[in-house]
Amino acid sequence: MIKTFKMKLYPGMEEEYERRHNELWPEMIDMIHEHGGRNYTIALDPDTLTLFGYIEIDDPERWAAGADTAINRKWWDFMADIMETNPDNSPVSVDLPVLFHLD
């Protein structure tokens, strides 16, 4: 299953966002894989600072359970200063419908 979504960076945080993801913690990588995520890509529209995420997941419920892990919450806290977040520091994320996909 494909999951697509959008998030939003704060102005001037493009390089910092990329730097943090280039140094993604091994524990976060493990959590993503353990919860069925693979082929994860995040792209940026520099004109709007909108991030577009694409990830292939095995099962939506299994994937959603990853949000409640300690490492994921630590990541949210780590990222909260550079992007729009909810009160619990989770990123403000809007699911996007997939209208076309070609393997």
C-alpha positions as CSV (number, residue, x, y, z in Angstrom):
1,M,0.0,0.0,0.0
2,I,1.2,3.5,-0.8
3,K,0.8,6.4,1.7
4,T,1.3,10.0,0.6
5,F,1.1,13.1,2.8
6,K,2.2,16.6,3.2
7,M,3.8,18.6,6.0
8,K,5.2,22.1,6.3
9,L,8.6,23.5,7.2
10,Y,9.3,26.8,8.9
11,P,11.1,29.4,6.7
12,G,14.8,28.9,6.5
13,M,14.8,25.4,7.8
14,E,15.3,23.5,4.5
15,E,19.0,22.7,5.1
16,E,18.5,21.8,8.7
17,Y,15.6,19.4,7.8
18,E,17.8,17.7,5.2
19,R,20.8,17.5,7.5
20,R,18.7,15.9,10.3
21,H,17.3,13.3,7.8
22,N,20.8,12.6,6.4
23,E,21.8,11.7,9.9
24,L,18.6,9.7,10.7
25,W,19.0,7.7,13.8
26,P,19.5,4.0,13.3
27,E,16.7,3.4,15.9
28,M,14.3,5.4,13.7
29,I,15.3,3.4,10.6
30,D,14.7,0.2,12.5
31,M,11.3,1.4,13.8
32,I,10.2,2.4,10.3
33,H,11.1,-1.1,9.0
34,E,9.7,-2.9,12.0
35,H,6.3,-1.2,11.4
36,G,6.2,-2.1,7.7
37,G,7.6,1.0,6.0
38,R,9.9,1.0,3.0
39,N,10.8,3.1,0.0
40,Y,10.3,6.3,2.1
41,T,10.8,9.5,0.2
42,I,10.2,13.1,1.3
43,A,10.4,15.9,-1.3
44,L,10.3,19.7,-0.8
45,D,8.4,22.4,-2.7
46,P,10.8,25.3,-2.0
47,D,8.3,27.9,-3.1
48,T,5.8,26.9,-0.4
49,L,8.0,25.0,2.1
50,T,5.6,22.1,1.7
51,L,7.1,18.6,2.2
52,F,5.6,15.7,0.3
53,G,6.0,12.3,1.7
54,Y,5.7,8.9,0.0
55,I,6.1,5.6,1.8
56,E,5.1,2.1,1.0
57,I,3.6,0.3,4.0
58,D,2.5,-3.3,4.6
59,D,-0.6,-2.5,6.8
60,P,-2.1,0.9,7.8
61,E,-2.7,-0.3,11.4
62,R,0.8,-1.6,11.8
63,W,2.2,1.6,10.4
64,A,0.1,3.8,12.7
65,A,1.3,1.8,15.7
66,G,4.8,3.2,15.1
67,A,3.6,6.7,16.2
68,D,3.3,5.4,19.8
69,T,6.9,4.2,20.0
70,A,9.4,6.0,22.3
71,I,11.8,6.5,19.4
72,N,9.2,8.1,17.2
73,R,8.1,10.5,20.0
74,K,11.7,11.4,20.6
75,W,12.1,12.1,16.8
76,W,9.0,14.3,16.9
77,D,10.4,16.3,19.8
78,F,13.7,16.7,17.9
79,M,12.0,18.0,14.8
80,A,9.4,20.3,16.4
81,D,11.5,23.4,16.2
82,I,11.8,23.4,12.4
83,M,8.3,22.4,11.2
84,E,4.6,22.9,11.9
85,T,3.5,20.5,14.7
86,N,0.5,19.6,16.8
87,P,0.5,20.1,20.6
88,D,2.1,16.6,21.1
89,N,4.9,17.6,18.7
90,S,3.7,15.3,16.0
91,P,4.1,17.0,12.6
92,V,1.0,18.5,11.1
93,S,0.5,16.0,8.4
94,V,-2.3,15.8,5.8
95,D,-2.9,12.6,3.9
96,L,-3.0,13.0,0.2
97,P,-5.1,10.7,-2.1
98,V,-3.1,8.7,-4.7
99,L,-4.7,9.4,-8.1
100,F,-2.2,7.5,-10.2
101,H,0.6,5.0,-9.7
102,L,2.7,3.1,-12.2
103,D,5.2,0.4,-11.2
